Amino acid sequence: MRMSPQDITVVALLADPDAPTEIAQRMARMLPARLAEKSGPGRRFEVEVVSEPFTAATEDVPTLMRRIIDRGKAENWDVVVALTDLPLHSHGLKLVVDLSHEHGLALLSLPALGGLRLQARAQRVVEEAVLGLADARSAGAEGPPRSPTVLGPFASRLAPVRRGPIGEQETADLRYVVSGARGNVRVLLGMVRANRPWRLVPGLSKALAAALATGAVATVNSTVWTLAETLSAPRLVIATVGSVALMIGWLIVDAELWHRSAESSPEARQRARLYNASTVLTVGIGVLVCYAGLMVVSWVWALFILNGEAFATVTRTPLHAEEYVRLSWFVASVATVGGALGSGLESDDAIRAAAYSKREQERRHTLQDDPGDQPSK
């Protein structure tokens, strides 16, 4: 990388497509001013956002660091911060950020920041990383500062973040990782956030159409009226749990979303459990959103179409607000089962596109071509 004029520090945010690019673009709007404010007078920052799939076909951290170095050599960048929504591992630990003060670069794994306040957390880490890397390069340092505080505000006592081990042949000279149960939960929530489970419903158009059609027919079916009135609340809950579980299981099995590791190492098994847990949570949240939507649509449809006299004749119960709620609740369960059957009409690619982020889709496509897990060094 070539050095820019002394009073201007050029910062490149190298981001994977999709969510990381969106985060980088929002960050770039205020990052120059915030960096200038924190670094003191007489220093300016220019921020460029470059969107490209730098994690394509690999999750190996040293390989990614070398790619970032090669990418920055021909550019007029002083500092490069790479952002990805893939969960990265190093020495069996979940990576938050790798830094190389010698080369002026950082690699940030967004899932390790958790699922809440992601934009604010990412901006805080990037700001501290850029300031630390810029100071080291301007001083001609070839290693981290004597008392590295790159993640000082982020790696607090309440956050499961700590310094991580670095191999002798690795480019990084400072590493932060998450560990323990809280760290696993944090990464898991970050992975679910990266998958954007709320996109599952509009992404499965055929399943949604089948669910809506099933719900519309069930709402005017007298047998369904009788069942909705005779079922107790616990049984309605069981119907909800059963229909949602059926939909989740069907989507995962039919689209082959379950991750199977070809390696038998503890690290590979741990990664497989993490990926599968994120799949279940992602699909589960999406199905629950679908269920809630079906319940609302069924309730509105029932208000419009039902005849109180006909309902009372069949069920021997007046049609009041409670009956509307019970009926729409039960119809949502029936419609969810219909949606599960309708999802069989969706292609596997359509389901994966609805359930996963762009980078996770590419990762799984790579694993299909090469069944063996890539090593985590």
C-alpha positions as CSV (number, residue, x, y, z in Angstrom):
1,M,0.0,0.0,0.0
2,R,1.2,3.5,-0.8
3,M,1.2,6.2,1.8
4,S,-1.0,9.3,1.1
5,P,0.1,12.8,2.1
6,Q,1.0,13.1,5.8
7,D,-2.1,15.1,6.9
8,I,-4.6,12.8,5.1
9,T,-5.1,9.1,6.0
10,V,-7.0,7.1,3.4
11,V,-9.1,4.4,4.9
12,A,-10.6,1.6,2.8
13,L,-13.6,-0.4,4.1
14,L,-13.3,-3.6,2.1
15,A,-16.7,-5.3,2.6
16,D,-18.3,-8.5,1.4
17,P,-21.5,-7.9,-0.7
18,D,-24.9,-7.6,0.9
19,A,-25.1,-6.7,4.7
20,P,-21.4,-5.9,5.2
21,T,-21.5,-3.4,2.3
22,E,-24.6,-1.8,3.7
23,I,-23.0,-1.5,7.1
24,A,-19.8,0.0,5.6
25,Q,-21.7,2.5,3.5
26,R,-23.7,3.8,6.5
27,M,-20.5,3.9,8.5
28,A,-18.6,5.8,5.9
29,R,-21.0,8.8,6.1
30,M,-19.8,9.9,9.5
31,L,-16.6,8.0,10.0
32,P,-14.2,10.7,8.6
33,A,-15.5,13.3,11.0
34,R,-15.5,10.9,14.0
35,L,-11.9,9.8,13.3
36,A,-10.7,13.4,12.9
37,E,-12.4,14.4,16.2
38,K,-10.7,11.5,18.0
39,S,-7.3,11.8,16.5
40,G,-6.8,15.5,17.2
41,P,-6.4,18.7,15.2
42,G,-4.5,18.8,11.9
43,R,-5.4,15.3,10.7
44,R,-7.9,14.3,8.1
45,F,-9.4,11.0,7.0
46,E,-10.8,9.9,3.7
47,V,-13.0,6.8,3.7
48,E,-13.6,4.6,0.6
49,V,-16.1,1.7,0.5
50,V,-15.1,-1.2,-1.7
51,S,-17.7,-4.0,-2.1
52,E,-16.2,-7.3,-3.3
53,P,-16.4,-11.0,-2.2
54,F,-12.9,-11.2,-0.7
55,T,-14.0,-14.3,1.4
56,A,-14.9,-16.3,-1.7
57,A,-14.1,-20.0,-1.4
58,T,-12.3,-19.8,1.9
59,E,-12.8,-19.2,5.7
60,D,-9.1,-19.6,6.5
61,V,-8.0,-16.4,8.4
62,P,-4.4,-16.3,7.3
63,T,-5.5,-16.8,3.7
64,L,-8.0,-13.9,4.0
65,M,-5.3,-11.7,5.5
66,R,-3.0,-12.4,2.6
67,R,-5.8,-11.5,0.2
68,I,-6.4,-8.2,1.9
69,I,-2.7,-7.4,1.7
70,D,-2.5,-8.2,-2.0
71,R,-5.7,-6.2,-2.6
72,G,-4.3,-3.1,-0.9
73,K,-0.8,-3.2,-2.5
74,A,-1.9,-1.5,-5.7
75,E,-4.2,1.1,-4.1
76,N,-3.5,4.4,-2.4
77,W,-4.8,3.2,1.0
78,D,-3.1,3.8,4.3
79,V,-5.5,1.5,6.3
80,V,-7.7,-1.3,5.2
81,V,-10.5,-2.7,7.3
82,A,-12.2,-5.8,5.9
83,L,-15.8,-6.7,7.0
84,T,-17.5,-10.0,6.5
85,D,-20.7,-11.6,7.7
86,L,-19.1,-15.1,7.8
87,P,-18.2,-16.4,11.3
88,L,-14.5,-17.0,11.3
89,H,-12.4,-19.3,13.5
90,S,-8.8,-19.4,14.5
91,H,-7.1,-21.9,16.8
92,G,-10.5,-23.3,17.7
93,L,-11.8,-19.9,18.8
94,K,-14.3,-17.5,17.2
95,L,-12.6,-14.5,15.7
96,V,-13.8,-11.0,16.4
97,V,-11.0,-9.0,14.7
98,D,-7.4,-9.6,13.4
99,L,-5.0,-6.7,13.1
100,S,-1.7,-6.2,11.4
101,H,-0.1,-2.9,12.4
102,E,2.8,-3.6,10.0
103,H,0.5,-3.7,7.0
104,G,-2.2,-1.4,8.3
105,L,-5.1,-3.8,8.0
106,A,-7.8,-5.3,10.1
107,L,-10.2,-8.2,9.4
108,L,-13.6,-8.0,11.3
109,S,-16.1,-10.8,11.6
110,L,-19.5,-9.2,12.1
111,P,-21.3,-12.2,13.7
112,A,-18.9,-12.0,16.6
113,L,-20.4,-8.6,17.5
114,G,-23.8,-10.2,18.3
115,G,-27.3,-9.6,16.9
116,L,-28.1,-6.3,18.7
117,R,-26.8,-2.8,18.0
118,L,-24.6,-4.2,15.2
119,Q,-24.1,-1.0,13.4
120,A,-23.0,0.9,16.6
121,R,-20.7,-2.0,17.7
122,A,-19.2,-2.3,14.3
123,Q,-18.5,1.4,14.0
124,R,-16.9,1.5,17.5
125,V,-14.6,-1.4,16.6
126,V,-13.7,0.1,13.2
127,E,-13.0,3.5,14.7
128,E,-10.6,2.1,17.3
129,A,-8.9,-0.2,14.8
130,V,-8.3,2.6,12.3
131,L,-6.9,4.9,14.9
132,G,-4.6,2.3,16.3
133,L,-3.4,1.2,12.8
134,A,-3.0,4.7,11.5
135,D,-0.9,5.7,14.6
136,A,1.3,2.7,14.2
137,R,1.9,3.3,10.4
138,S,2.5,7.0,10.9
139,A,5.1,6.2,13.6
140,G,6.7,3.6,11.4
141,A,5.9,0.8,13.9
142,E,6.0,-2.7,12.9
143,G,3.9,-4.1,15.7
144,P,1.1,-3.2,18.0
145,P,1.5,-0.4,20.5
146,R,3.1,-1.1,23.8
147,S,-0.3,-1.0,25.5
148,P,-2.8,-2.0,22.8
149,T,-6.2,-0.5,23.4
150,V,-7.7,-1.1,19.9
151,L,-10.9,-2.6,21.4
152,G,-10.7,-0.9,24.8
153,P,-14.3,0.4,24.8
154,F,-15.6,-2.8,23.2
155,A,-13.8,-5.6,25.1
156,S,-15.2,-4.7,28.5
157,R,-15.6,-6.8,31.5
158,L,-19.2,-7.6,30.5
159,A,-18.3,-8.7,27.0
160,P,-16.8,-12.1,26.3
161,V,-14.0,-10.7,24.2
162,R,-10.3,-11.4,25.0
163,R,-6.9,-11.5,23.3
164,G,-6.4,-14.6,21.2
165,P,-3.3,-16.7,20.3
166,I,-1.4,-16.0,17.0
167,G,0.8,-18.5,15.1
168,E,4.4,-17.6,14.3
169,Q,3.8,-17.6,10.6
170,E,0.6,-15.5,10.7
171,T,0.3,-11.9,9.4
172,A,-1.7,-10.6,12.3
173,D,0.1,-9.2,15.3
174,L,-3.0,-8.6,17.5
175,R,-6.1,-10.7,17.7
176,Y,-9.4,-10.6,19.6
177,V,-11.7,-13.6,20.0
178,V,-14.9,-14.5,21.8
179,S,-15.0,-17.6,24.0
180,G,-17.2,-19.5,26.5
181,A,-21.0,-19.9,26.5
182,R,-21.7,-16.2,26.2
183,G,-19.3,-15.9,23.2
184,N,-21.1,-18.8,21.5
185,V,-24.5,-17.2,22.0
186,R,-23.2,-13.9,20.8
187,V,-21.8,-15.4,17.6
188,L,-25.0,-17.4,17.1
189,L,-27.2,-14.3,17.3
190,G,-24.9,-12.5,15.0
191,M,-25.2,-15.3,12.4
192,V,-29.0,-15.3,12.7
193,R,-28.9,-11.5,12.2
194,A,-26.7,-11.9,9.1
195,N,-29.2,-14.3,7.6
196,R,-32.0,-11.8,8.0
197,P,-34.8,-14.3,8.9
198,W,-37.5,-11.7,8.2
199,R,-36.8,-12.2,4.5
200,L,-37.9,-15.8,4.6
201,V,-41.6,-15.1,4.2
202,P,-41.5,-13.0,1.0
203,G,-38.8,-15.2,-0.3
204,L,-41.1,-18.3,-0.3
205,S,-43.8,-17.1,-2.5
206,K,-45.3,-20.5,-3.4
207,A,-45.4,-21.6,0.2
208,L,-47.0,-18.4,1.2
209,A,-49.6,-18.7,-1.5
210,A,-50.4,-22.2,-0.4
211,A,-50.7,-21.1,3.2
212,L,-53.0,-18.2,2.4
213,A,-55.2,-20.4,0.2
214,T,-55.4,-23.1,2.9
215,G,-56.3,-20.4,5.5
216,A,-59.0,-18.8,3.3
217,V,-60.7,-22.2,2.7
218,A,-60.4,-23.3,6.4
219,T,-62.0,-20.0,7.6
220,V,-65.3,-20.8,5.9
221,N,-65.2,-24.5,6.8
222,S,-67.8,-25.5,9.4
223,T,-65.8,-28.4,10.7
224,V,-62.9,-26.0,11.4
225,W,-65.4,-23.8,13.3
226,T,-66.4,-26.7,15.5
227,L,-62.8,-27.8,16.1
228,A,-61.7,-24.2,17.0
229,E,-64.5,-23.9,19.5
230,T,-64.0,-27.3,21.1
231,L,-60.2,-27.2,21.4
232,S,-58.9,-25.9,24.7
233,A,-56.1,-23.3,24.9
234,P,-53.4,-25.9,25.7
235,R,-54.5,-27.9,22.6
236,L,-54.4,-24.8,20.5
237,V,-50.9,-24.2,21.8
238,I,-49.9,-27.7,20.9
239,A,-51.4,-27.2,17.4
240,T,-49.3,-24.1,17.0
241,V,-46.1,-25.8,18.2
242,G,-46.7,-28.8,16.0
243,S,-47.5,-26.8,12.8
244,V,-44.5,-24.5,13.3
245,A,-42.2,-27.4,14.0
246,L,-43.5,-29.3,10.9
247,M,-42.8,-26.2,8.7
248,I,-39.3,-25.7,10.1
249,G,-38.4,-29.4,9.7
250,W,-39.9,-29.6,6.3
251,L,-37.9,-26.6,5.0
252,I,-34.7,-27.8,6.5
253,V,-35.0,-31.4,5.2
254,D,-36.5,-30.6,1.8
255,A,-33.9,-28.0,1.0
256,E,-31.0,-29.9,2.6
257,L,-30.2,-27.0,4.9
258,W,-28.7,-29.3,7.6
259,H,-24.9,-29.0,7.7
260,R,-22.9,-32.2,7.9
261,S,-19.2,-32.0,8.5
262,A,-16.9,-34.4,6.7
263,E,-14.3,-33.9,9.4
264,S,-14.3,-35.6,12.8
265,S,-12.3,-33.0,14.7
266,P,-13.8,-31.2,17.7
267,E,-13.5,-27.9,15.9
268,A,-15.3,-29.2,12.8
269,R,-18.1,-30.6,14.9
270,Q,-18.4,-27.3,16.9
271,R,-18.7,-25.4,13.6
272,A,-21.3,-27.8,12.4
273,R,-23.4,-27.4,15.6
274,L,-23.1,-23.6,15.3
275,Y,-24.2,-23.5,11.6
276,N,-27.1,-25.9,12.3
277,A,-28.2,-23.9,15.4
278,S,-28.2,-20.7,13.3
279,T,-30.2,-22.5,10.6
280,V,-32.9,-23.7,13.0
281,L,-33.2,-20.2,14.6
282,T,-33.2,-18.4,11.3
283,V,-35.9,-20.7,9.8
284,G,-37.8,-20.7,13.1
285,I,-38.0,-16.9,13.3
286,G,-39.1,-16.7,9.7
287,V,-41.8,-19.3,10.3
288,L,-43.0,-17.6,13.4
289,V,-43.3,-14.3,11.5
290,C,-45.2,-16.2,8.8
291,Y,-47.5,-17.7,11.5
292,A,-48.3,-14.3,13.1
293,G,-49.0,-12.9,9.6
294,L,-51.4,-15.8,8.8
295,M,-53.2,-15.3,12.1
296,V,-53.8,-11.6,11.4
297,V,-54.9,-12.3,7.8
298,S,-57.2,-15.1,9.0
299,W,-58.7,-12.7,11.6
300,V,-59.4,-10.0,9.0
301,W,-60.8,-12.5,6.6
302,A,-63.1,-13.9,9.3
303,L,-64.4,-10.4,10.2
304,F,-65.3,-9.9,6.5
305,I,-66.7,-13.2,5.5
306,L,-68.3,-15.0,8.6
307,N,-72.0,-14.9,9.3
308,G,-72.9,-14.8,13.0
309,E,-76.1,-16.8,12.6
310,A,-74.5,-19.5,10.5
311,F,-71.6,-19.8,13.0
312,A,-73.9,-20.0,16.0
313,T,-76.1,-22.6,14.3
314,V,-73.1,-24.9,13.7
315,T,-71.1,-24.3,16.9
316,R,-74.0,-23.3,19.2
317,T,-71.8,-20.4,20.4
318,P,-72.4,-16.7,19.6
319,L,-69.8,-15.2,17.3
320,H,-68.0,-12.7,19.6
321,A,-64.4,-11.4,19.8
322,E,-63.1,-14.5,21.6
323,E,-64.5,-16.7,18.9
324,Y,-62.8,-14.7,16.2
325,V,-59.4,-15.0,18.0
326,R,-59.8,-18.8,18.6
327,L,-60.8,-19.4,15.0
328,S,-58.0,-17.3,13.5
329,W,-55.5,-19.0,15.9
330,F,-56.5,-22.5,14.8
331,V,-56.7,-21.5,11.1
332,A,-53.2,-20.1,11.3
333,S,-52.0,-23.6,12.4
334,V,-53.9,-25.3,9.6
335,A,-52.6,-22.8,7.1
336,T,-49.0,-23.3,8.3
337,V,-49.3,-27.0,7.5
338,G,-50.6,-26.1,4.1
339,G,-47.6,-23.7,3.6
340,A,-45.2,-26.5,4.6
341,L,-46.7,-28.7,1.8
342,G,-46.6,-25.7,-0.6
343,S,-42.9,-25.2,0.1
344,G,-42.3,-28.4,-1.7
345,L,-43.0,-26.5,-4.9
346,E,-40.1,-24.1,-4.1
347,S,-36.7,-24.8,-5.6
348,D,-33.9,-25.6,-3.1
349,D,-32.0,-22.5,-4.3
350,A,-35.0,-20.3,-3.6
351,I,-35.3,-21.6,-0.1
352,R,-31.6,-21.1,0.6
353,A,-31.7,-17.6,-0.9
354,A,-34.6,-16.8,1.5
355,A,-32.9,-18.4,4.5
356,Y,-29.3,-17.4,4.2
357,S,-27.1,-14.3,3.6
358,K,-25.3,-14.1,0.3
359,R,-22.0,-15.1,1.8
360,E,-23.5,-18.1,3.6
361,Q,-25.1,-19.3,0.4
362,E,-21.8,-19.1,-1.4
363,R,-20.1,-20.9,1.5
364,R,-22.6,-23.8,1.3
365,H,-22.3,-24.0,-2.4
366,T,-18.5,-24.3,-2.0
367,L,-19.0,-27.1,0.5
368,Q,-21.3,-28.9,-2.0
369,D,-18.4,-28.8,-4.5
370,D,-15.9,-29.8,-1.8
371,P,-17.5,-31.8,1.0
372,G,-14.5,-31.5,3.3
373,D,-14.5,-28.6,5.8
374,Q,-11.8,-26.1,5.2
375,P,-9.2,-26.2,7.9
376,S,-9.3,-23.6,10.6
377,K,-5.8,-22.6,11.6
